[in-house]
Amino acid sequence: MTADKVVIDYDMLDGVRGSIAAIIAELKDAPERSHDAAGAIDQPFEQAQLQALAAEFRGSWEPKREDLIASLEDVSRRIGDVIDSYLGLDRWF
């Protein structure tokens, strides 16, 4: 079985790359929002546990968030490479 041609949906790939860019922007803004959330919790019923747990989560999430951003940036670059490569081939043929 052989394939006669490869069909690349550039609009779909570009849309995925745009969605990834939006996700990255949200992740980069996350520290500010998580700090706001921990502060907004305050001390319900004069218990500091929930506020402390939110702050602990923020501290644990930070390295994972940075790894996720780096991975998504890599995926976005690879999608760009695919688009550029196939556009180049389309111009060639």
Secondary structure, 3 states (H helix, E strand, C coil): CCCCCCCCCHHHHHHHHHHHHHHHHHHHHHHHHHHHHHHHHCCHHHCCHHHHHHHHHHHHHHHHHHHHHHHHHHHHHHHHHHHHHHHHHHHHC
